[in-house]
Amino acid sequence: MKVSVIGSGYVGLVTGMGFIKLGNEVIFVDVDERKITMTNNAQPPIYEEGLEELMKEFRGKYYATKDYREAILNSDVTFIAVGTPSREDGSIDLKYVESAAKAIGEALKEKDSYHVIVVKSTVLPGTTEEVVKPLIEEHSGKKAFRDFGLAMNPEFLREGVALRDFLNPDRVVIGVQDERTKGVLEKLYEPINAPKLLTDIKTAEMIKYASNAFLATKISFANEIGNICKKLGIDSWKVFEGVGLDHRISPHFFRTGIGWGGSCFPKDTRALIRKAEELGEEPLILKAVVEVNERQPLKLIELIKKHVPEIKGKTVGVLGLAFKPDTDDVRETRAYPVIKKLLEEGVRVITYDPQAMENFRKFYPDIGEKITYANSPREVLDATDVILIVTEWKEFEELDYSGKIVVDGRRVKAAEKTAKVYEGVCW
């Protein structure tokens, strides 16, 4: 099948390359010339395990362009995979989705055959039918479910293992209204061996939000219990090993530490809170989930002061800037509030991350230029006796932390075994 993907960020690029791996041809559409050039040169504009190898292997089966018309007229199905960032009040900003819908509508004017449009971007329930559909209809002069298909197909990709998640998912959720669109998506996903849940469009949108909100809740719950465990001298990881053995609960997402970040959980949880409030509901649990997560990284500062009461003027090493290992994504990383607080306390910061240093410098200009970036983790250890671990990169497990005071937010066993003084956030 011929597929076009609007947006070549994490979701769009991984989705497109995944469909290529399944035997399809893909046209990527983006407004960013840098991303277009890199994609056409088989160079991923993002870091994601296995992506570069896949792009080189299937070169010739895809290309990138700015031209919506070219992409729509030369494909059977189009996936909208643009960003849906948060506004300051937590509500979702649909400007990229709206822009894509308008441009798709303009291109559809010239197409006689049935074309399927699938929203892959994370949007609140009602968005596909109440925002995307009327915009495409207005700009194309065509009628949804008669002249063109419309569906919602949420993504459940974890950065760092996104390709693996696309090809071997827990489930594929397809929100459709008409049989013709359903048939197209069933054929497209036929090679994937996973449960396929067919729902209406609005339900598919809600499944994505409910999934992310629950996982965020699970982490914040674990951290709240972990904070209690810390005061009682109990290892919270052992506690949740026992809790997770209950088949009703499962052990996943019970890694206590300094909380969640990234492009999904913070944005989606806040958007769901805002939507609930608009509907006249009071989302007490979701608000608490966010509050616990906002406090959690600052536990590192509390614990460091336990061992170094006067930290002003001291140099502190921070290992890890990405929100999780195996990605260069720094959106909502827990490193930001930690480093910001250290700088406010008059601390000099030296940091290392194998992938995310350049992104951190650009994404957080308020503090990004005030810290020192090391060329290796060893350089950080040589520069100071006080170390904070913020991201659990594998290479941090290979270091010798002898003679160091280490406050660990992610449970790096090498630090636990070799540091002169070791403190875990919840253990």
Order of alpha helices (4+ residues) and beta strands (2+ residues): beta-alpha-beta-alpha-alpha-beta-alpha-beta-alpha-beta-alpha-beta-alpha-beta-alpha-beta-alpha-alpha-alpha-alpha-alpha-beta-alpha-beta-alpha-alpha-beta-alpha-beta-beta-alpha-beta
